[in-house]
Structure formats: structure tokens, C-alpha cells
Amino acid sequence: MVNIIQEKEKPDLLIGLFHSGVDYTYGGETADTYKNENAAQLIAEQVLGFDVVFVGHDHAGWNFTTKNINNDEVLILGPLSKAKTVAVASIQMTFDSTMGKWRKNSSAGEIVETKDYKPDETFINRYRQPLAEVKDYVNKPLGQISKNISSRESIFGPSEFVDLIHMIQLDITDADISFTSPLTFNTTIGEGWIYIKDFFRIYHYENYLYTMALSGREIKGYLEYSYGNWFNEMKDENDHLIRFAKDENGDIKFSSRYNTPETEERFYNYSSAAGINYTVDVSKPAGDRISITSLSNGSVFHIDSTYTVAINSYRGSGGGGHLTRGAGIPREELLNRIIASTEKDFRFYMTRWIEEKKTINPGIISTWIISTWNVIPEEWWENGREKDYKLLFGTEAPELEKQSVEFDYK
């Protein structure tokens, strides 16, 4: 397209605007990975002609200059999410009267904090009434929950927070197995009424809900990949449980922006399963940790059998690499594995589900046990959880009840 644009339009300045991130190594991908989801810098460097590339998708905040294969400078800019910042490119150009063209002299980037600017009054007044309607809608009560549930526990093992998502996925699809991840890092849904707005914290991203056909071997591969990126290979009970990113000296990296420890993998790729009984042995290397003993209903789990799996559309289309690199399914084959899909966003069905059930009771003993997995050696897991909880959240870990969470609803 760049060649076509340059030939037909002959632009003085070419700007790329991509819903694609910067770090092309994310999730174990490489510069040669088919449809790499974070390819913006690769494009800037390998496709001649761009002056500025605005990036998205990773919400990391970028302002730097790279060079293409002709040694020309390309400015790369990307804002944070939720309009917290705006990326601004300032370009100085001079008109060449002899050639009849504008030429770029210099370019510089700036990331602007929107909180420092007063909202436009005309804009605010125009949308005041629609905004009030939206607020009324998201404050609609749907049902009640009998105790607090926190996404924090989802970082370290089974949690009632993630089990709520598992339960809804299994109920909607009637699948054998459910895969899901914590899509928020640090949020609590308080005891009492659950409102529509709470589902933007429980389930942060827009996704359809797929039902896919996977073999037992592919399910195990998916989980090996997930837990290999999630948990550290612990040497003893004093080691870290979470797989943190390390610098060249082997020390944990800390975010320069937030001064928080960086994990090797993003939390929203910490994908667990419901519907099967399994253990995760963190004393073993990645790829050799998962032992699946049975389906949660007690039936034998066969490695060569095919099962129906509830999974969101991001993961089902290859996002995060769980199905492609973990389960070993070629990306172009994923579409053929989809048995069914919801017609609307999964969050819509979640709200309807809560409205229908009226009350949910996390932790009540039930014949329907959702999340039946645990981490071994148990003492190593407990010590690692306590150590890393304090490192990530700055407070002591809450007292453990048990790893396997039981969930019931009325």
C-alpha cells in the first residue's frame, strides 16, 4: 500500500496509524511470526516511507525514534489507555521552491496528560443528557453476591473471581471445559448488589464467547503454555511463585512508570481451566507441569478424545498464543474449530445471567465444583504466594481458606 500511495498520491508526509503494539516479541512471538499482533515498529523499520507511526493495542505509552533500512528516522508514538494521555507529533517542514515539494526538517514527539486540561464546555453540555442516561443504565442493579470477591487471588491460583466467569461460560455454552483469565489485575466486587457497571471490572474487554472443539492433548498443551508463562520454576519453598521479568543481572525488573515489579507475561494471559481436575507442579520446568486426572464430574479424561471448550474470541482466534504455540493448532485452522459463537458481546450475556440467577454464593459447598485445580508442592505454593502477594500489592496476603474453590448459585 505504501508503494501505491507514494506513486499515486506523492505525499510530502506519510503517517501510519496502527492498532498494533510495539513489542513484537510479546507472547514469545518473533519478527517472522505470521500475523504478529505487535508489528508497528517492524513496519516502521522495514517498510520505507513512513515519517510517523502512531501505535495502539498495547496501551504502554511510547515516544521514541527508530530508523528504517535506509537509515531514515521514523517517530513512533503511542498513548496510554482510557484517554489518560494523547500522543502528539510536531513536524517542522520547509517548502523547496525549486522542486515544488515540502521537505521534513525534524520531528519530535510528546505524550500529553489530559488531566491537565479543562474539558470543553460546549462539548460537555452537548452530551450531558446522554451521559446521564448511560450513568443510569450502568447503575442498574442486577442481582446480589453474598461475599466480596477479589481479582488479586487470581494471580496466584484458583479464585472465586475467575470461577464466576467459568461458571457463566459453562452455563451458557454447556461445554465440557472452560478456559478464562483474570481480565483485571486489582479489583474487588463487594458483597451486596452487583450492577451493570461492575461487569466492566469483572470482564474488562469486549469478546464473543466461542465453543470450540479441542483434543485432550491440545487442552493439556494449552495449559502447559499458560502455566509455563505464569509461574516460576521454583527451586524450593523460598523461591518466587510468579514468573517475573529479570534484567541482565537476574534481578526482577521494575516498571519505570509505576515502580512495580514486571511479570514475564501479562496477567490477562494467566488462563486457567474449569471442568477438569488437574495439578500444576511448579517444581518442574515449563512444559512438564500439568497433570490432568479426570473431568470434574469424575469421568476419565482421555488425551486423544475431543472435548467442547468455552473460550473467548480473543483467545479463540489465537490471541496470547495459547492455542497456536501452546496447543499447536495452526492459526489458519482455528476458524474450523469453532462450533458456536454468541451473537452479542459476552458481557451482555453475563449481565443477563446474573439477572436471572438473582443471588450467587461464592464458596458454598456444591455438587457442582467449578475450579478443581491446585498448585503443588503445596507448601512451596503457599510460601511463594505470600512472598509475591506482598511484592505485587504491598500488603500481606489474606489468610488461605483452600485452593480448590467451590461455587454455587441460586
C-alpha positions as CSV (number, residue, x, y, z in Angstrom):
1,M,0.0,0.0,0.0
2,V,2.9,2.4,0.7
3,N,4.2,1.9,-2.8
4,I,0.7,2.6,-4.3
5,I,0.3,5.7,-2.1
6,Q,3.6,7.1,-3.0
7,E,3.1,6.5,-6.7
8,K,-0.5,7.9,-6.9
9,E,-0.6,10.5,-4.1
10,K,3.0,11.6,-3.9
11,P,2.6,12.7,-0.2
12,D,5.0,15.1,1.5
13,L,4.5,13.3,4.8
14,L,3.3,9.7,5.4
15,I,1.7,8.8,8.8
16,G,0.9,5.3,9.9
17,L,-1.9,4.7,12.4
18,F,-2.0,1.1,13.5
19,H,-4.0,-0.9,16.1
20,S,-0.8,-2.8,16.7
21,G,1.7,-2.6,19.6
22,V,5.5,-2.1,19.6
23,D,7.0,-5.2,21.3
24,Y,7.0,-7.8,18.6
25,T,8.5,-10.4,21.0
26,Y,5.4,-10.3,23.2
27,G,4.0,-13.7,24.0
28,G,7.1,-15.5,22.6
29,E,6.5,-14.2,19.0
30,T,9.3,-13.2,16.7
31,A,9.8,-10.8,13.8
32,D,8.8,-13.7,11.5
33,T,5.7,-14.8,13.3
34,Y,2.7,-14.9,11.0
35,K,0.3,-12.0,11.7
36,N,2.4,-10.8,14.7
37,E,-0.1,-8.7,16.7
38,N,2.6,-6.1,17.8
39,A,4.2,-5.3,14.5
40,A,4.2,-1.5,14.4
41,Q,7.9,-1.0,15.0
42,L,8.7,-3.7,12.5
43,I,6.6,-1.9,9.9
44,A,8.3,1.5,10.7
45,E,11.7,-0.1,10.2
46,Q,11.1,-2.4,7.3
47,V,8.6,-0.5,5.1
48,L,10.2,2.5,3.6
49,G,8.4,5.8,3.6
50,F,6.8,6.4,7.0
51,D,7.6,9.6,8.9
52,V,5.5,9.0,11.9
53,V,3.8,5.8,13.2
54,F,1.1,6.0,15.8
55,V,0.6,2.7,17.7
56,G,-2.1,1.2,19.8
57,H,-3.2,-2.1,21.2
58,D,-0.6,-2.4,24.0
59,H,-1.5,0.8,25.8
60,A,2.1,1.1,27.1
61,G,2.9,4.7,26.2
62,W,5.6,5.2,23.6
63,N,7.7,8.2,22.4
64,F,10.9,7.3,20.6
65,T,12.6,7.4,17.2
66,T,13.8,4.4,15.2
67,K,15.5,4.1,11.8
68,N,14.3,2.3,8.7
69,I,16.5,0.2,6.4
70,N,17.5,3.5,4.6
71,N,18.7,5.0,7.9
72,D,15.8,7.5,7.8
73,E,14.3,8.4,11.2
74,V,10.8,7.3,12.0
75,L,9.0,8.7,15.0
76,I,6.9,6.2,17.0
77,L,4.2,7.4,19.4
78,G,1.6,5.6,21.4
79,P,-0.7,6.9,24.2
80,L,-2.0,5.1,27.3
81,S,-5.5,3.7,27.5
82,K,-8.7,5.3,28.5
83,A,-7.6,8.7,27.1
84,K,-5.3,9.3,30.0
85,T,-2.8,10.7,27.6
86,V,-2.7,11.9,24.0
87,A,0.3,11.4,21.6
88,V,1.3,14.5,19.7
89,A,3.8,14.6,16.8
90,S,5.4,18.0,16.0
91,I,6.8,18.2,12.5
92,Q,8.9,21.0,11.0
93,M,8.8,21.2,7.2
94,T,10.3,23.6,4.7
95,F,9.0,24.2,1.2
96,D,11.5,23.6,-1.6
97,S,10.5,26.1,-4.3
98,T,12.9,24.6,-6.8
99,M,11.4,21.1,-6.5
100,G,8.0,22.3,-5.6
101,K,7.8,20.0,-2.6
102,W,7.7,20.2,1.2
103,R,10.6,18.5,3.0
104,K,10.7,17.4,6.6
105,N,13.3,19.1,8.7
106,S,12.7,17.5,12.1
107,S,10.1,15.7,14.1
108,A,9.5,15.4,17.8
109,G,7.0,13.5,20.0
110,E,5.1,14.5,23.1
111,I,2.8,12.5,25.4
112,V,0.3,14.9,26.9
113,E,-1.6,14.3,30.2
114,T,-5.3,15.0,29.5
115,K,-5.9,15.6,33.2
116,D,-4.1,18.9,32.9
117,Y,-6.7,20.3,30.5
118,K,-10.2,21.5,31.3
119,P,-12.9,19.8,29.2
120,D,-14.6,21.8,26.5
121,E,-17.8,23.3,28.0
122,T,-19.7,23.2,24.7
123,F,-18.9,19.5,24.2
124,I,-19.7,18.6,27.8
125,N,-23.1,20.5,27.6
126,R,-24.0,18.8,24.3
127,Y,-23.6,15.3,25.8
128,R,-24.7,15.9,29.4
129,Q,-28.1,14.3,28.9
130,P,-26.8,11.2,27.0
131,L,-24.2,10.8,29.7
132,A,-26.8,10.9,32.4
133,E,-28.7,8.2,30.6
134,V,-25.6,6.0,30.3
135,K,-25.0,6.5,34.1
136,D,-28.5,5.5,34.9
137,Y,-28.1,2.4,32.8
138,V,-24.7,1.2,34.2
139,N,-26.1,1.8,37.8
140,K,-28.9,-0.7,37.2
141,P,-28.8,-3.4,39.9
142,L,-28.9,-7.0,38.5
143,G,-28.5,-9.4,41.5
144,Q,-26.7,-9.9,44.7
145,I,-23.4,-11.6,45.7
146,S,-23.0,-13.0,49.2
147,K,-19.4,-12.1,49.8
148,N,-16.5,-10.0,48.4
149,I,-14.5,-11.4,45.5
150,S,-11.1,-10.1,44.5
151,S,-9.2,-10.4,41.3
152,R,-5.9,-10.4,43.3
153,E,-6.3,-14.1,44.2
154,S,-6.5,-14.9,40.5
155,I,-2.8,-14.0,40.1
156,F,-1.7,-16.9,42.5
157,G,-4.2,-19.7,42.0
158,P,-7.8,-20.7,41.9
159,S,-10.1,-17.8,42.8
160,E,-13.8,-17.2,43.2
161,F,-13.4,-14.1,40.9
162,V,-12.3,-16.2,37.9
163,D,-14.7,-19.0,38.9
164,L,-17.6,-16.7,38.4
165,I,-16.6,-16.3,34.8
166,H,-16.0,-20.0,34.4
167,M,-19.4,-20.8,35.8
168,I,-21.2,-18.4,33.4
169,Q,-19.3,-19.7,30.4
170,L,-20.1,-23.3,31.2
171,D,-23.7,-22.5,31.9
172,I,-24.2,-20.5,28.6
173,T,-22.4,-23.0,26.3
174,D,-22.9,-26.3,28.1
175,A,-19.3,-27.1,27.2
176,D,-17.2,-29.8,28.8
177,I,-14.4,-27.4,29.8
178,S,-14.0,-23.6,30.2
179,F,-10.8,-21.5,29.7
180,T,-10.6,-18.0,31.0
181,S,-8.3,-15.4,32.6
182,P,-8.5,-12.6,35.1
183,L,-9.0,-9.6,32.9
184,T,-8.4,-7.1,35.7
185,F,-5.4,-7.1,38.0
186,N,-6.6,-5.5,41.1
187,T,-10.3,-5.0,41.7
188,T,-12.8,-6.2,44.2
189,I,-16.6,-6.8,43.7
190,G,-18.1,-6.0,47.1
191,E,-20.8,-8.0,48.9
192,G,-24.3,-7.0,48.1
193,W,-25.8,-5.7,44.8
194,I,-24.0,-6.3,41.5
195,Y,-24.6,-3.5,39.0
196,I,-24.1,-3.4,35.2
197,K,-21.0,-1.2,35.7
198,D,-19.4,-4.0,37.8
199,F,-19.1,-6.2,34.7
200,F,-16.7,-3.7,33.1
201,R,-14.4,-4.6,36.1
202,I,-15.2,-8.3,36.2
203,Y,-14.8,-8.7,32.4
204,H,-12.7,-5.8,31.1
205,Y,-12.5,-6.5,27.4
206,E,-15.2,-6.9,24.7
207,N,-15.3,-10.5,23.4
208,Y,-17.6,-13.0,21.9
209,L,-17.9,-16.4,23.6
210,Y,-16.9,-19.3,21.4
211,T,-17.5,-23.0,21.8
212,M,-14.5,-24.8,20.2
213,A,-13.5,-28.5,19.7
214,L,-10.2,-29.4,21.2
215,S,-8.5,-32.7,21.8
216,G,-7.3,-33.7,25.3
217,R,-3.7,-33.3,24.1
218,E,-4.4,-29.8,22.9
219,I,-6.1,-28.9,26.2
220,K,-3.0,-30.1,28.1
221,G,-0.7,-28.2,25.7
222,Y,-2.8,-25.0,26.2
223,L,-2.4,-25.3,30.0
224,E,1.3,-26.1,29.8
225,Y,1.8,-23.0,27.8
226,S,-0.3,-20.9,30.2
227,Y,1.3,-22.0,33.4
228,G,4.8,-22.0,31.8
229,N,4.4,-18.3,31.3
230,W,2.6,-17.7,34.5
231,F,4.5,-19.5,37.3
232,N,8.2,-19.6,38.0
233,E,10.1,-22.9,38.1
234,M,10.6,-22.9,41.9
235,K,13.8,-24.3,43.3
236,D,12.5,-24.5,46.9
237,E,9.8,-23.1,49.2
238,N,11.7,-19.7,49.4
239,D,11.6,-19.1,45.7
240,H,9.1,-16.8,43.8
241,L,5.9,-18.3,42.6
242,I,5.2,-15.8,39.9
243,R,7.5,-15.7,36.8
244,F,8.9,-12.2,37.0
245,A,10.8,-10.5,34.2
246,K,14.5,-10.3,35.0
247,D,17.3,-7.9,34.0
248,E,20.8,-8.9,32.8
249,N,21.9,-9.4,36.4
250,G,19.0,-11.8,37.1
251,D,17.1,-9.2,39.3
252,I,13.4,-8.5,39.0
253,K,12.6,-5.7,36.6
254,F,10.6,-2.8,37.9
255,S,8.4,-0.6,35.8
256,S,9.9,2.9,35.4
257,R,6.5,4.4,35.2
258,Y,4.8,2.7,38.2
259,N,7.8,1.3,40.2
260,T,6.1,-2.1,40.3
261,P,7.6,-5.5,39.6
262,E,7.2,-6.6,36.0
263,T,5.9,-10.1,35.2
264,E,7.2,-12.1,32.3
265,E,3.6,-12.5,30.9
266,R,0.6,-10.1,31.2
267,F,-1.9,-11.2,33.9
268,Y,-4.7,-11.3,31.4
269,N,-2.9,-14.3,29.8
270,Y,-2.9,-16.3,33.1
271,S,-5.5,-18.7,31.7
272,S,-6.9,-21.5,33.9
273,A,-9.5,-24.2,33.2
274,A,-12.7,-25.4,34.8
275,G,-14.4,-28.7,34.2
276,I,-11.3,-30.8,34.7
277,N,-9.3,-31.9,37.8
278,Y,-5.6,-31.1,37.4
279,T,-2.5,-30.1,39.3
280,V,0.3,-27.6,38.4
281,D,3.7,-28.8,39.7
282,V,5.9,-25.6,40.0
283,S,9.0,-27.7,40.9
284,K,9.0,-28.9,37.3
285,P,10.1,-27.0,34.1
286,A,7.6,-25.3,31.8
287,G,6.0,-27.8,29.5
288,D,6.0,-30.6,32.1
289,R,3.9,-29.2,34.9
290,I,0.3,-30.2,34.2
291,S,-1.3,-33.5,35.4
292,I,-5.0,-33.9,34.4
293,T,-6.6,-36.6,36.5
294,S,-10.2,-36.5,35.3
295,L,-13.2,-34.4,34.3
296,S,-14.7,-32.6,37.2
297,N,-17.7,-34.8,37.1
298,G,-15.5,-37.8,37.7
299,S,-15.3,-39.1,34.1
300,V,-12.0,-40.2,32.7
301,F,-10.1,-37.6,30.8
302,H,-8.7,-39.1,27.6
303,I,-5.7,-37.4,25.9
304,D,-7.0,-38.5,22.4
305,S,-10.7,-37.6,22.9
306,T,-12.3,-34.4,21.6
307,Y,-14.0,-32.0,24.1
308,T,-16.1,-28.9,23.7
309,V,-14.4,-25.9,25.3
310,A,-15.8,-22.5,26.2
311,I,-13.3,-19.8,25.3
312,N,-13.4,-16.1,24.4
313,S,-13.0,-14.8,20.9
314,Y,-9.6,-13.2,21.6
315,R,-8.1,-16.4,22.8
316,G,-10.0,-18.5,20.3
317,S,-8.6,-16.5,17.4
318,G,-5.0,-17.1,18.6
319,G,-4.6,-14.2,21.0
320,G,-1.8,-14.8,23.5
321,G,-0.6,-17.9,21.6
322,H,-2.3,-20.4,23.9
323,L,-3.9,-22.3,21.0
324,T,-1.2,-21.7,18.4
325,R,2.0,-22.1,20.3
326,G,0.6,-24.0,23.3
327,A,-1.9,-26.4,21.8
328,G,-0.1,-26.4,18.5
329,I,-3.0,-25.6,16.3
330,P,-2.1,-23.6,13.1
331,R,-3.7,-20.2,13.2
332,E,-5.5,-20.8,9.9
333,E,-7.2,-23.8,11.3
334,L,-8.7,-22.1,14.4
335,L,-11.8,-20.9,12.5
336,N,-12.6,-24.5,11.7
337,R,-12.6,-25.5,15.4
338,I,-15.4,-23.0,16.3
339,I,-18.6,-24.9,16.9
340,A,-20.7,-22.0,18.0
341,S,-20.4,-18.3,18.9
342,T,-22.6,-15.9,20.8
343,E,-24.3,-13.3,18.7
344,K,-23.5,-10.5,21.1
345,D,-20.7,-9.5,23.4
346,F,-20.1,-12.0,26.2
347,R,-20.6,-9.2,28.8
348,F,-24.2,-8.8,27.7
349,Y,-24.9,-12.5,28.5
350,M,-23.1,-12.2,31.8
351,T,-25.5,-9.4,32.9
352,R,-28.5,-11.4,31.8
353,W,-27.2,-14.5,33.7
354,I,-26.8,-12.6,36.9
355,E,-30.2,-11.0,36.5
356,E,-31.8,-14.5,36.0
357,K,-29.9,-16.1,39.0
358,K,-30.7,-13.2,41.4
359,T,-28.2,-14.4,44.0
360,I,-24.8,-16.0,43.8
361,N,-22.9,-17.5,46.8
362,P,-19.2,-18.0,46.3
363,G,-17.6,-20.7,48.4
364,I,-20.8,-22.6,49.3
365,I,-20.2,-26.4,49.0
366,S,-22.0,-27.7,46.0
367,T,-22.3,-30.8,43.9
368,W,-21.1,-28.6,41.0
369,I,-17.5,-27.9,41.7
370,I,-16.1,-25.4,39.2
371,S,-12.4,-24.8,39.7
372,T,-10.7,-28.0,40.7
373,W,-7.1,-27.4,40.2
374,N,-4.3,-26.7,42.6
375,V,-0.6,-25.9,42.7
376,I,2.0,-28.4,44.2
377,P,4.2,-28.7,46.2
378,E,1.5,-27.0,48.4
379,E,4.0,-25.6,51.0
380,W,6.0,-24.1,48.2
381,W,2.9,-22.5,46.7
382,E,1.7,-21.1,50.0
383,N,5.1,-19.5,50.7
384,G,5.5,-18.2,47.2
385,R,2.0,-16.7,47.3
386,E,2.7,-14.9,50.5
387,K,6.1,-13.5,49.2
388,D,4.8,-12.4,45.8
389,Y,1.5,-11.0,47.1
390,K,3.4,-8.6,49.2
391,L,5.7,-7.7,46.4
392,L,2.9,-7.1,43.9
393,F,0.3,-5.4,46.2
394,G,2.3,-4.1,49.1
395,T,0.3,-5.8,51.7
396,E,0.2,-9.2,53.5
397,A,-1.7,-11.9,51.6
398,P,-5.1,-12.7,53.1
399,E,-5.4,-16.0,55.1
400,L,-5.9,-19.0,52.9
401,E,-9.1,-21.0,53.1
402,K,-8.3,-23.6,50.5
403,Q,-7.0,-23.8,46.9
404,S,-9.9,-25.5,45.2
405,V,-12.8,-23.1,45.2
406,E,-16.3,-24.4,45.3
407,F,-19.1,-22.2,43.8
408,D,-22.8,-22.4,44.0
409,Y,-25.7,-20.2,42.8
410,K,-29.4,-20.0,43.4
